[in-house]
Amino acid sequence: MKPAPTCHIDRVPNEILHLILSFVVANPHDSFIIQGRWRSPRRVSSIIGVRWVSRRFRTIVNQLAFWYDDHFHITDLFFFDFWKPRFQARYIRRLLHDDHLVSCLSRKRVWRFKNVDTFLAIVMSIPELPQTAHGVWFACFPESLDLSVDCLATFTSLTDLRIDVPTTVWSKLDLGAIVDSCPHLETLDLRYLGEYCGSLAKASNLRKVQVEFREETGMVMASSFLPLNSAQRFQSLSISLEWAFEPVNCSFEDFDILVNLTHIKFQLLSNQFCNILIHGKFKLTSLQVATRYPAWPTNLVHIFSAPSLEFLRHLDFDAEYAMYPQDPDLDSASQIWEGITNLRRLETVILKMGCRTSWFTQFAQLSRLISIFLYDTFIQFDDYDGTSLESVSILIVAISKDRWEERLGPSEYGYNEMLREHTVEVQKRFDNVFAGFAVPPSVELG
């Protein structure tokens, strides 16, 4: 009888085989077609085929790092996002018949779920999951989102929750139900939020709340999102509204108890949001705000002299010219620029607003400055010295190529050369401003 051929890969040590197989899953698009009892062929991830080779291969694959990636979902292995959720759940249950894989997945700390069927299938197949999961992400559940939130009451270690509300769902999200089901929650991230009810006021452990409202809802930002019972812990609040004129049903008095806030993001900035910053009793170290010209708040300039910004170290200010990008209001911008450069503890500055080159000298007052990033910025050269660009020259770092070609004719080389020359001129001016710094701040244009 002829001896079986030697399988050389079976002689490779487990450590080397583990390294080899880790490259197989490095490419998420690596897959193959299988033909089963179903009518049409189906695509599965190559790593599934590797698991079919032998028990040894399956054991090593179960220990690979990709299972623990925060954004990984088991359904990604089967390319069946368009299947009915119950079929997805059936495949997951079959995969999780492997006790060794279940044991490995019980150590996974962050889970992403795409629908209630796969959520329940995974939770029921991995008994230790509710005790070990620290983070849960509900990614656009098409239905039964309220049921899934109620099920989180069994998750005893849950500290981070993200909910992406699908645009097809118009039922109200109950903030109070989230608080009741997740008493240990520290971070709450709500995306594409439409209608809501209840309040986060009773949450006692929240440190960070991020809310992004759905574009077409016109919903009201209210004090319901303030975890007043977490006042001693609460540090970060992020509110994103699509339109600055959407109602904001809260006042600066609602923030009086939140004295430990260190980071705020308001987008888009309104008069009410400005009042919160002007009168707030907190001391921010990081601020991210956005507004849209010409609908700048009337009290915008005053926020930069507010006591709440006295210790500010990081500023991200976006004053995009949504309606009239070709005609920036540099007179108003000069007041904002002066206010920003009076924040003497700033270390990093990100700006998207019009300016003049003569204003750069004001940055010399910021002795702690580490980096400046100007993006999509209009820069007017108003300090012509006879050798550099003339005063009439306007730099638009992200200038529309079509507009440039309208004026000077089509030329890829000419357009790129214009950007290069203007960028060099801006950098020269900043080099002069920071010549006396022991370590000059980095300057980036984008």
C-alpha positions as a Markdown table, in Angstrom:
| # | Residue | x | y | z |
|---|---|---|---|---|
| 1 | Met | 0.0 | 0.0 | 0.0 |
| 2 | Lys | 1.3 | 3.4 | -1.0 |
| 3 | Pro | 2.0 | 5.7 | 2.0 |
| 4 | Ala | 0.0 | 8.9 | 2.2 |
| 5 | Pro | 1.9 | 12.0 | 0.9 |
| 6 | Thr | 3.5 | 14.2 | 3.5 |
| 7 | Cys | 1.6 | 17.3 | 4.3 |
| 8 | His | 4.4 | 19.8 | 5.0 |
| 9 | Ile | 2.2 | 22.5 | 6.4 |
| 10 | Asp | 1.0 | 20.2 | 9.1 |
| 11 | Arg | 4.7 | 20.1 | 10.3 |
| 12 | Val | 4.7 | 23.9 | 10.7 |
| 13 | Pro | 4.7 | 25.0 | 14.4 |
| 14 | Asn | 1.4 | 26.5 | 15.7 |
| 15 | Glu | 3.0 | 29.9 | 16.1 |
| 16 | Ile | 4.2 | 30.0 | 12.5 |
| 17 | Leu | 0.8 | 28.7 | 11.2 |
| 18 | His | -1.0 | 31.3 | 13.3 |
| 19 | Leu | 1.2 | 34.1 | 11.7 |
| 20 | Ile | 0.5 | 32.7 | 8.2 |
| 21 | Leu | -3.3 | 32.5 | 8.7 |
| 22 | Ser | -3.4 | 36.0 | 10.1 |
| 23 | Phe | -2.4 | 37.2 | 6.6 |
| 24 | Val | -5.4 | 35.3 | 5.1 |
| 25 | Val | -7.9 | 37.5 | 7.0 |
| 26 | Ala | -5.9 | 40.7 | 6.4 |
| 27 | Asn | -8.0 | 41.3 | 3.3 |
| 28 | Pro | -11.7 | 41.4 | 4.1 |
| 29 | His | -12.6 | 41.1 | 0.4 |
| 30 | Asp | -10.8 | 37.8 | 0.1 |
| 31 | Ser | -13.7 | 35.3 | -0.5 |
| 32 | Phe | -14.8 | 32.3 | -2.6 |
| 33 | Ile | -18.0 | 30.9 | -4.0 |
| 34 | Ile | -19.7 | 27.8 | -2.6 |
| 35 | Gln | -22.5 | 25.8 | -4.0 |
| 36 | Gly | -24.9 | 24.0 | -1.6 |
| 37 | Arg | -28.4 | 22.8 | -1.4 |
| 38 | Trp | -29.7 | 26.4 | -2.1 |
| 39 | Arg | -30.5 | 27.4 | -5.7 |
| 40 | Ser | -27.8 | 30.0 | -6.2 |
| 41 | Pro | -24.1 | 30.0 | -5.3 |
| 42 | Arg | -23.1 | 31.9 | -2.2 |
| 43 | Arg | -20.0 | 33.8 | -1.2 |
| 44 | Val | -18.2 | 33.3 | 2.1 |
| 45 | Ser | -15.0 | 34.7 | 3.6 |
| 46 | Ser | -11.8 | 32.7 | 2.8 |
| 47 | Ile | -11.2 | 32.3 | 6.5 |
| 48 | Ile | -14.3 | 30.1 | 6.7 |
| 49 | Gly | -12.8 | 27.8 | 4.1 |
| 50 | Val | -9.6 | 27.6 | 6.2 |
| 51 | Arg | -11.6 | 26.5 | 9.2 |
| 52 | Trp | -12.9 | 23.6 | 7.1 |
| 53 | Val | -9.4 | 22.2 | 6.5 |
| 54 | Ser | -8.9 | 20.4 | 9.8 |
| 55 | Arg | -9.5 | 20.6 | 13.5 |
| 56 | Arg | -6.1 | 22.1 | 14.0 |
| 57 | Phe | -6.7 | 24.8 | 11.5 |
| 58 | Arg | -10.1 | 25.6 | 13.0 |
| 59 | Thr | -8.6 | 25.9 | 16.5 |
| 60 | Ile | -5.9 | 28.3 | 15.3 |
| 61 | Val | -8.4 | 30.4 | 13.3 |
| 62 | Asn | -10.6 | 30.7 | 16.3 |
| 63 | Gln | -7.7 | 32.5 | 18.1 |
| 64 | Leu | -6.9 | 35.1 | 15.4 |
| 65 | Ala | -7.1 | 38.7 | 16.3 |
| 66 | Phe | -9.7 | 39.8 | 13.8 |
| 67 | Trp | -12.5 | 38.3 | 15.9 |
| 68 | Tyr | -11.8 | 40.9 | 18.6 |
| 69 | Asp | -11.8 | 43.9 | 16.3 |
| 70 | Asp | -14.4 | 46.5 | 17.5 |
| 71 | His | -15.9 | 46.9 | 14.0 |
| 72 | Phe | -16.0 | 43.2 | 13.1 |
| 73 | His | -19.4 | 41.5 | 12.9 |
| 74 | Ile | -19.8 | 37.7 | 12.4 |
| 75 | Thr | -22.2 | 38.4 | 9.4 |
| 76 | Asp | -19.2 | 39.9 | 7.6 |
| 77 | Leu | -17.9 | 36.4 | 7.0 |
| 78 | Phe | -20.9 | 35.4 | 4.9 |
| 79 | Phe | -21.6 | 38.4 | 2.8 |
| 80 | Phe | -25.3 | 38.1 | 3.5 |
| 81 | Asp | -26.3 | 41.6 | 4.5 |
| 82 | Phe | -29.2 | 41.4 | 2.1 |
| 83 | Trp | -30.5 | 38.1 | 3.4 |
| 84 | Lys | -33.5 | 38.1 | 5.7 |
| 85 | Pro | -32.4 | 38.5 | 9.3 |
| 86 | Arg | -33.7 | 35.1 | 10.4 |
| 87 | Phe | -31.4 | 33.4 | 7.8 |
| 88 | Gln | -28.5 | 35.3 | 9.1 |
| 89 | Ala | -29.3 | 34.2 | 12.6 |
| 90 | Arg | -29.5 | 30.6 | 11.5 |
| 91 | Tyr | -26.0 | 30.7 | 10.0 |
| 92 | Ile | -24.6 | 32.3 | 13.1 |
| 93 | Arg | -26.1 | 29.6 | 15.4 |
| 94 | Arg | -24.5 | 27.0 | 13.2 |
| 95 | Leu | -21.1 | 28.6 | 13.3 |
| 96 | Leu | -21.4 | 29.0 | 17.1 |
| 97 | His | -21.9 | 25.2 | 17.6 |
| 98 | Asp | -18.1 | 25.2 | 17.9 |
| 99 | Asp | -17.5 | 25.3 | 21.6 |
| 100 | His | -13.9 | 26.4 | 21.2 |
| 101 | Leu | -15.0 | 29.4 | 19.1 |
| 102 | Val | -17.6 | 30.3 | 21.7 |
| 103 | Ser | -15.0 | 30.1 | 24.4 |
| 104 | Cys | -12.7 | 32.5 | 22.4 |
| 105 | Leu | -15.5 | 34.9 | 21.6 |
| 106 | Ser | -16.5 | 35.1 | 25.2 |
| 107 | Arg | -13.4 | 37.3 | 25.7 |
| 108 | Lys | -14.5 | 39.8 | 23.1 |
| 109 | Arg | -15.2 | 43.1 | 24.7 |
| 110 | Val | -16.9 | 45.2 | 22.0 |
| 111 | Trp | -19.8 | 43.9 | 19.8 |
| 112 | Arg | -21.5 | 45.3 | 16.8 |
| 113 | Phe | -25.0 | 44.0 | 15.9 |
| 114 | Lys | -26.9 | 44.7 | 12.7 |
| 115 | Asn | -30.4 | 43.4 | 13.6 |
| 116 | Val | -32.3 | 42.0 | 16.5 |
| 117 | Asp | -32.3 | 38.4 | 15.1 |
| 118 | Thr | -28.5 | 38.1 | 15.0 |
| 119 | Phe | -28.2 | 40.0 | 18.3 |
| 120 | Leu | -30.4 | 37.4 | 20.1 |
| 121 | Ala | -28.7 | 34.5 | 18.3 |
| 122 | Ile | -25.2 | 35.6 | 19.4 |
| 123 | Val | -26.3 | 36.4 | 23.0 |
| 124 | Met | -28.0 | 33.1 | 23.4 |
| 125 | Ser | -25.1 | 31.2 | 21.9 |
| 126 | Ile | -22.4 | 32.8 | 24.0 |
| 127 | Pro | -23.6 | 32.6 | 27.6 |
| 128 | Glu | -20.8 | 34.7 | 29.0 |
| 129 | Leu | -21.2 | 37.6 | 26.6 |
| 130 | Pro | -23.6 | 39.7 | 28.9 |
| 131 | Gln | -21.0 | 39.5 | 31.7 |
| 132 | Thr | -17.9 | 40.3 | 29.5 |
| 133 | Ala | -19.1 | 42.8 | 26.9 |
| 134 | His | -18.0 | 46.4 | 27.7 |
| 135 | Gly | -19.2 | 48.0 | 24.5 |
| 136 | Val | -22.3 | 47.4 | 22.2 |
| 137 | Trp | -23.0 | 49.0 | 18.9 |
| 138 | Phe | -26.5 | 48.7 | 17.4 |
| 139 | Ala | -25.9 | 49.5 | 13.7 |
| 140 | Cys | -29.2 | 50.7 | 12.2 |
| 141 | Phe | -31.6 | 48.0 | 13.5 |
| 142 | Pro | -34.5 | 48.0 | 11.0 |
| 143 | Glu | -36.9 | 46.9 | 13.8 |
| 144 | Ser | -37.3 | 46.0 | 17.5 |
| 145 | Leu | -34.7 | 48.5 | 18.6 |
| 146 | Asp | -36.7 | 49.1 | 21.8 |
| 147 | Leu | -36.7 | 45.3 | 22.6 |
| 148 | Ser | -32.9 | 45.2 | 22.1 |
| 149 | Val | -32.4 | 48.1 | 24.5 |
| 150 | Asp | -34.5 | 46.3 | 27.1 |
| 151 | Cys | -32.3 | 43.2 | 26.6 |
| 152 | Leu | -29.2 | 45.2 | 27.6 |
| 153 | Ala | -30.4 | 45.0 | 31.2 |
| 154 | Thr | -28.6 | 41.6 | 31.4 |
| 155 | Phe | -25.3 | 43.2 | 30.4 |
| 156 | Thr | -23.7 | 43.7 | 33.8 |
| 157 | Ser | -20.4 | 45.2 | 32.5 |
| 158 | Leu | -21.7 | 47.5 | 29.7 |
| 159 | Thr | -20.0 | 50.9 | 29.8 |
| 160 | Asp | -20.2 | 52.1 | 26.1 |
| 161 | Leu | -23.2 | 52.1 | 23.9 |
| 162 | Arg | -23.7 | 53.4 | 20.4 |
| 163 | Ile | -27.0 | 53.3 | 18.6 |
| 164 | Asp | -27.3 | 54.2 | 14.9 |
| 165 | Val | -31.0 | 54.9 | 14.3 |
| 166 | Pro | -32.0 | 53.9 | 10.8 |
| 167 | Thr | -33.7 | 56.6 | 8.7 |
| 168 | Thr | -36.5 | 54.1 | 8.0 |
| 169 | Val | -37.5 | 54.0 | 11.7 |
| 170 | Trp | -39.7 | 56.8 | 12.9 |
| 171 | Ser | -40.6 | 55.5 | 16.4 |
| 172 | Lys | -39.4 | 57.4 | 19.4 |
| 173 | Leu | -36.1 | 56.4 | 21.0 |
| 174 | Asp | -36.7 | 56.2 | 24.8 |
| 175 | Leu | -33.7 | 57.8 | 26.6 |
| 176 | Gly | -35.1 | 56.7 | 29.9 |
| 177 | Ala | -35.1 | 53.1 | 28.8 |
| 178 | Ile | -31.4 | 53.3 | 28.0 |
| 179 | Val | -30.7 | 54.6 | 31.5 |
| 180 | Asp | -32.8 | 51.9 | 33.1 |
| 181 | Ser | -31.2 | 49.1 | 31.1 |
| 182 | Cys | -27.6 | 50.4 | 31.3 |
| 183 | Pro | -27.0 | 51.7 | 34.9 |
| 184 | His | -23.2 | 51.5 | 34.5 |
| 185 | Leu | -23.1 | 53.3 | 31.1 |
| 186 | Glu | -20.2 | 55.8 | 30.8 |
| 187 | Thr | -20.3 | 56.7 | 27.1 |
| 188 | Leu | -23.5 | 57.1 | 25.0 |
| 189 | Asp | -23.3 | 57.7 | 21.2 |
| 190 | Leu | -26.6 | 58.3 | 19.3 |
| 191 | Arg | -26.4 | 58.8 | 15.6 |
| 192 | Tyr | -29.1 | 59.8 | 13.1 |
| 193 | Leu | -31.5 | 60.4 | 15.9 |
| 194 | Gly | -35.1 | 61.4 | 15.0 |
| 195 | Glu | -37.9 | 61.6 | 17.6 |
| 196 | Tyr | -37.1 | 60.8 | 21.2 |
| 197 | Cys | -38.7 | 60.7 | 24.6 |
| 198 | Gly | -37.5 | 60.4 | 28.2 |
| 199 | Ser | -34.4 | 61.8 | 29.7 |
| 200 | Leu | -30.8 | 61.0 | 30.6 |
| 201 | Ala | -31.1 | 63.0 | 33.8 |
| 202 | Lys | -31.1 | 60.0 | 36.1 |
| 203 | Ala | -28.0 | 58.4 | 34.6 |
| 204 | Ser | -25.4 | 58.3 | 37.4 |
| 205 | Asn | -22.2 | 57.2 | 35.6 |
| 206 | Leu | -22.1 | 59.0 | 32.2 |
| 207 | Arg | -18.9 | 60.7 | 31.3 |
| 208 | Lys | -19.5 | 61.3 | 27.6 |
| 209 | Val | -22.7 | 61.9 | 25.5 |
| 210 | Gln | -22.6 | 62.4 | 21.7 |
| 211 | Val | -25.8 | 63.1 | 19.8 |
| 212 | Glu | -26.1 | 63.5 | 16.0 |
| 213 | Phe | -29.6 | 64.4 | 14.8 |
| 214 | Arg | -31.0 | 63.1 | 11.6 |
| 215 | Glu | -30.8 | 65.7 | 8.8 |
| 216 | Glu | -34.5 | 66.0 | 7.9 |
| 217 | Thr | -36.0 | 65.8 | 11.3 |
| 218 | Gly | -35.7 | 69.4 | 12.6 |
| 219 | Met | -35.8 | 68.0 | 16.2 |
| 220 | Val | -35.3 | 70.0 | 19.3 |
| 221 | Met | -32.1 | 69.8 | 21.3 |
| 222 | Ala | -33.3 | 69.8 | 24.9 |
| 223 | Ser | -32.0 | 69.5 | 28.4 |
| 224 | Ser | -33.2 | 65.8 | 28.3 |
| 225 | Phe | -29.7 | 64.9 | 27.1 |
| 226 | Leu | -27.9 | 66.3 | 30.1 |
| 227 | Pro | -27.1 | 63.6 | 32.7 |
| 228 | Leu | -27.6 | 65.8 | 35.7 |
| 229 | Asn | -27.1 | 62.9 | 38.1 |
| 230 | Ser | -23.7 | 62.3 | 36.7 |
| 231 | Ala | -22.5 | 65.9 | 37.3 |
| 232 | Gln | -19.3 | 64.9 | 39.1 |
| 233 | Arg | -18.3 | 62.5 | 36.3 |
| 234 | Phe | -19.6 | 64.1 | 33.2 |
| 235 | Gln | -16.8 | 65.5 | 31.0 |
| 236 | Ser | -17.8 | 65.6 | 27.3 |
| 237 | Leu | -20.9 | 66.7 | 25.4 |
| 238 | Ser | -21.3 | 66.6 | 21.6 |
| 239 | Ile | -24.4 | 67.9 | 19.9 |
| 240 | Ser | -24.7 | 68.0 | 16.1 |
| 241 | Leu | -27.7 | 69.7 | 14.4 |
| 242 | Glu | -28.1 | 70.1 | 10.7 |
| 243 | Trp | -29.4 | 73.6 | 10.7 |
| 244 | Ala | -28.4 | 76.4 | 13.1 |
| 245 | Phe | -32.0 | 77.7 | 13.3 |
| 246 | Glu | -33.3 | 74.4 | 14.7 |
| 247 | Pro | -34.7 | 75.1 | 18.2 |
| 248 | Val | -32.5 | 74.5 | 21.2 |
| 249 | Asn | -34.8 | 74.1 | 24.2 |
| 250 | Cys | -32.2 | 74.5 | 27.0 |
| 251 | Ser | -30.4 | 77.4 | 28.6 |
| 252 | Phe | -27.1 | 78.0 | 30.2 |
| 253 | Glu | -28.7 | 77.6 | 33.6 |
| 254 | Asp | -29.3 | 73.9 | 32.8 |
| 255 | Phe | -25.5 | 73.5 | 32.7 |
| 256 | Asp | -24.8 | 75.1 | 36.1 |
| 257 | Ile | -24.4 | 71.8 | 37.8 |
| 258 | Leu | -22.1 | 70.3 | 35.1 |
| 259 | Val | -19.0 | 72.0 | 36.4 |
| 260 | Asn | -16.6 | 69.2 | 35.3 |
| 261 | Leu | -17.2 | 69.5 | 31.6 |
| 262 | Thr | -13.9 | 69.7 | 29.7 |
| 263 | His | -14.9 | 69.1 | 26.1 |
| 264 | Ile | -17.9 | 70.4 | 24.1 |
| 265 | Lys | -18.8 | 70.1 | 20.5 |
| 266 | Phe | -21.6 | 72.3 | 19.1 |
| 267 | Gln | -22.6 | 71.9 | 15.5 |
| 268 | Leu | -24.1 | 74.1 | 14.2 |
| 269 | Leu | -23.5 | 77.0 | 16.6 |
| 270 | Ser | -26.6 | 79.0 | 17.6 |
| 271 | Asn | -27.2 | 82.0 | 19.9 |
| 272 | Gln | -28.4 | 79.5 | 22.6 |
| 273 | Phe | -25.2 | 77.4 | 22.3 |
| 274 | Cys | -23.1 | 80.6 | 22.4 |
| 275 | Asn | -24.8 | 81.6 | 25.6 |
| 276 | Ile | -24.0 | 78.3 | 27.2 |
| 277 | Leu | -20.3 | 78.8 | 26.4 |
| 278 | Ile | -20.4 | 82.5 | 27.6 |
| 279 | His | -22.1 | 81.8 | 30.9 |
| 280 | Gly | -21.0 | 78.3 | 31.6 |
| 281 | Lys | -19.4 | 77.5 | 35.0 |
| 282 | Phe | -17.3 | 74.7 | 33.5 |
| 283 | Lys | -13.6 | 75.1 | 32.4 |
| 284 | Leu | -13.1 | 73.6 | 28.9 |
| 285 | Thr | -9.8 | 72.3 | 27.6 |
| 286 | Ser | -11.2 | 71.3 | 24.2 |
| 287 | Leu | -13.8 | 73.0 | 22.1 |
| 288 | Gln | -15.1 | 72.0 | 18.6 |
| 289 | Val | -17.7 | 74.3 | 17.0 |
| 290 | Ala | -19.1 | 74.9 | 13.5 |
| 291 | Thr | -21.2 | 77.7 | 12.1 |
| 292 | Arg | -22.3 | 78.7 | 8.6 |
| 293 | Tyr | -21.8 | 82.1 | 7.0 |
| 294 | Pro | -23.9 | 84.3 | 6.7 |
| 295 | Ala | -25.9 | 82.8 | 9.6 |
| 296 | Trp | -23.3 | 83.4 | 12.3 |
| 297 | Pro | -24.7 | 83.8 | 15.8 |
| 298 | Thr | -24.9 | 87.5 | 16.8 |
| 299 | Asn | -23.0 | 86.7 | 20.0 |
| 300 | Leu | -20.3 | 84.6 | 18.4 |
| 301 | Val | -17.3 | 86.9 | 19.1 |
| 302 | His | -18.1 | 87.0 | 22.8 |
| 303 | Ile | -17.5 | 83.3 | 23.4 |
| 304 | Phe | -13.7 | 83.8 | 23.1 |
| 305 | Ser | -13.6 | 86.1 | 26.1 |
| 306 | Ala | -15.8 | 83.7 | 28.2 |
| 307 | Pro | -14.3 | 82.4 | 31.5 |
| 308 | Ser | -15.2 | 78.9 | 30.4 |
| 309 | Leu | -12.5 | 79.1 | 27.7 |
| 310 | Glu | -9.8 | 80.5 | 29.9 |
| 311 | Phe | -7.9 | 77.1 | 30.1 |
| 312 | Leu | -8.7 | 76.0 | 26.5 |
| 313 | Arg | -5.9 | 73.9 | 24.9 |
| 314 | His | -7.5 | 72.6 | 21.8 |
| 315 | Leu | -9.8 | 74.5 | 19.4 |
| 316 | Asp | -11.5 | 73.3 | 16.2 |
| 317 | Phe | -13.4 | 76.2 | 14.7 |
| 318 | Asp | -15.3 | 75.7 | 11.4 |
| 319 | Ala | -16.8 | 78.8 | 9.8 |
| 320 | Glu | -17.6 | 77.4 | 6.4 |
| 321 | Tyr | -19.0 | 79.7 | 3.8 |
| 322 | Ala | -21.9 | 77.6 | 2.8 |
| 323 | Met | -23.7 | 80.1 | 0.6 |
| 324 | Tyr | -21.1 | 82.7 | -0.5 |
| 325 | Pro | -17.7 | 81.0 | -0.6 |
| 326 | Gln | -16.4 | 83.5 | -3.2 |
| 327 | Asp | -17.0 | 86.5 | -0.9 |
| 328 | Pro | -15.9 | 85.9 | 2.7 |
| 329 | Asp | -16.7 | 88.5 | 5.3 |
| 330 | Leu | -13.1 | 89.2 | 6.4 |
| 331 | Asp | -14.1 | 92.2 | 8.6 |
| 332 | Ser | -16.2 | 89.9 | 10.8 |
| 333 | Ala | -13.6 | 87.2 | 10.6 |
| 334 | Ser | -11.0 | 89.6 | 11.9 |
| 335 | Gln | -12.8 | 89.9 | 15.2 |
| 336 | Ile | -13.1 | 86.2 | 15.6 |
| 337 | Trp | -9.4 | 85.7 | 14.7 |
| 338 | Glu | -8.4 | 88.3 | 17.3 |
| 339 | Gly | -10.6 | 86.5 | 19.9 |
| 340 | Ile | -9.0 | 83.1 | 19.1 |
| 341 | Thr | -5.5 | 84.4 | 19.4 |
| 342 | Asn | -6.3 | 85.9 | 22.8 |
| 343 | Leu | -6.8 | 82.3 | 24.2 |
| 344 | Arg | -3.2 | 82.2 | 25.5 |
| 345 | Arg | -3.2 | 78.5 | 26.6 |
| 346 | Leu | -4.0 | 77.1 | 23.1 |
| 347 | Glu | -1.8 | 74.3 | 22.0 |
| 348 | Thr | -3.5 | 73.0 | 18.9 |
| 349 | Val | -5.7 | 75.1 | 16.5 |
| 350 | Ile | -7.8 | 73.9 | 13.6 |
| 351 | Leu | -9.4 | 76.7 | 11.6 |
| 352 | Lys | -11.7 | 76.8 | 8.6 |
| 353 | Met | -12.4 | 80.4 | 8.0 |
| 354 | Gly | -11.2 | 83.4 | 5.9 |
| 355 | Cys | -8.2 | 85.4 | 7.0 |
| 356 | Arg | -5.5 | 87.8 | 5.9 |
| 357 | Thr | -1.8 | 87.1 | 6.0 |
| 358 | Ser | -1.2 | 90.1 | 8.2 |
| 359 | Trp | -3.2 | 88.4 | 10.9 |
| 360 | Phe | -0.6 | 85.6 | 11.2 |
| 361 | Thr | 1.5 | 87.7 | 13.5 |
| 362 | Gln | -1.1 | 87.4 | 16.3 |
| 363 | Phe | -0.2 | 83.8 | 16.7 |
| 364 | Ala | 3.1 | 84.9 | 18.2 |
| 365 | Gln | 1.2 | 85.6 | 21.4 |
| 366 | Leu | 0.5 | 81.9 | 21.9 |
| 367 | Ser | 3.6 | 80.7 | 23.5 |
| 368 | Arg | 2.3 | 77.2 | 24.1 |
| 369 | Leu | 1.2 | 76.6 | 20.5 |
| 370 | Ile | 2.2 | 73.2 | 19.1 |
| 371 | Ser | 0.3 | 73.0 | 15.8 |
| 372 | Ile | -1.9 | 75.0 | 13.4 |
| 373 | Phe | -4.1 | 73.4 | 10.7 |
| 374 | Leu | -5.8 | 75.7 | 8.2 |
| 375 | Tyr | -8.1 | 73.9 | 5.8 |
| 376 | Asp | -10.5 | 74.9 | 3.0 |
| 377 | Thr | -9.3 | 78.4 | 3.8 |
| 378 | Phe | -9.5 | 81.8 | 2.0 |
| 379 | Ile | -6.3 | 83.7 | 2.7 |
| 380 | Gln | -5.9 | 87.2 | 1.4 |
| 381 | Phe | -2.3 | 88.4 | 0.9 |
| 382 | Asp | -2.4 | 92.0 | 2.3 |
| 383 | Asp | 1.3 | 92.4 | 3.3 |
| 384 | Tyr | 2.9 | 92.7 | -0.1 |
| 385 | Asp | 6.6 | 93.4 | 0.3 |
| 386 | Gly | 7.6 | 93.8 | -3.3 |
| 387 | Thr | 8.9 | 90.3 | -3.8 |
| 388 | Ser | 6.1 | 87.9 | -2.7 |
| 389 | Leu | 2.6 | 87.6 | -4.1 |
| 390 | Glu | 0.8 | 90.9 | -4.7 |
| 391 | Ser | -1.9 | 92.2 | -2.3 |
| 392 | Val | -4.7 | 91.5 | -4.8 |
| 393 | Ser | -3.8 | 87.8 | -4.8 |
| 394 | Ile | -6.2 | 85.5 | -3.0 |
| 395 | Leu | -5.3 | 82.0 | -1.9 |
| 396 | Ile | -8.0 | 79.5 | -1.6 |
| 397 | Val | -6.2 | 76.4 | -0.4 |
| 398 | Ala | -9.0 | 74.2 | -1.7 |
| 399 | Ile | -9.9 | 76.5 | -4.6 |
| 400 | Ser | -12.3 | 75.1 | -7.1 |
| 401 | Lys | -10.4 | 74.0 | -10.2 |
| 402 | Asp | -13.3 | 75.0 | -12.4 |
| 403 | Arg | -13.3 | 78.6 | -11.1 |
| 404 | Trp | -9.5 | 78.8 | -11.5 |
| 405 | Glu | -9.8 | 77.6 | -15.2 |
| 406 | Glu | -12.6 | 80.0 | -15.8 |
| 407 | Arg | -10.2 | 82.9 | -15.1 |
| 408 | Leu | -6.9 | 81.6 | -16.5 |
| 409 | Gly | -7.8 | 78.7 | -18.9 |
| 410 | Pro | -7.5 | 74.9 | -18.5 |
| 411 | Ser | -4.1 | 73.8 | -17.2 |
| 412 | Glu | -3.5 | 71.0 | -14.6 |
| 413 | Tyr | 0.1 | 72.1 | -14.2 |
| 414 | Gly | -0.8 | 75.7 | -13.7 |
| 415 | Tyr | -3.5 | 74.9 | -11.1 |
| 416 | Asn | -1.1 | 72.7 | -9.1 |
| 417 | Glu | 1.7 | 75.3 | -9.4 |
| 418 | Met | -0.6 | 78.0 | -8.1 |
| 419 | Leu | -1.4 | 76.0 | -5.0 |
| 420 | Arg | 2.2 | 75.2 | -4.5 |
| 421 | Glu | 3.3 | 78.8 | -4.7 |
| 422 | His | 0.6 | 80.1 | -2.4 |
| 423 | Thr | 1.3 | 77.4 | 0.1 |
| 424 | Val | 5.0 | 78.3 | 0.1 |
| 425 | Glu | 4.2 | 81.9 | 0.7 |
| 426 | Val | 1.9 | 81.1 | 3.6 |
| 427 | Gln | 4.6 | 78.9 | 5.2 |
| 428 | Lys | 7.2 | 81.7 | 4.8 |
| 429 | Arg | 5.0 | 84.1 | 6.8 |
| 430 | Phe | 4.5 | 81.6 | 9.6 |
| 431 | Asp | 8.2 | 80.9 | 9.7 |
| 432 | Asn | 8.8 | 84.6 | 10.3 |
| 433 | Val | 6.1 | 84.7 | 13.0 |
| 434 | Phe | 7.6 | 81.8 | 14.9 |
| 435 | Ala | 11.3 | 82.6 | 14.4 |
| 436 | Gly | 11.7 | 83.4 | 18.1 |
| 437 | Phe | 10.1 | 80.1 | 19.3 |
| 438 | Ala | 12.5 | 77.4 | 20.6 |
| 439 | Val | 10.3 | 74.8 | 19.0 |
| 440 | Pro | 8.2 | 76.4 | 16.2 |
| 441 | Pro | 4.7 | 75.1 | 15.9 |
| 442 | Ser | 3.9 | 72.9 | 12.9 |
| 443 | Val | 1.8 | 74.5 | 10.2 |
| 444 | Glu | -0.4 | 72.4 | 7.9 |
| 445 | Leu | -2.6 | 73.5 | 5.0 |
| 446 | Gly | -5.3 | 71.2 | 3.7 |
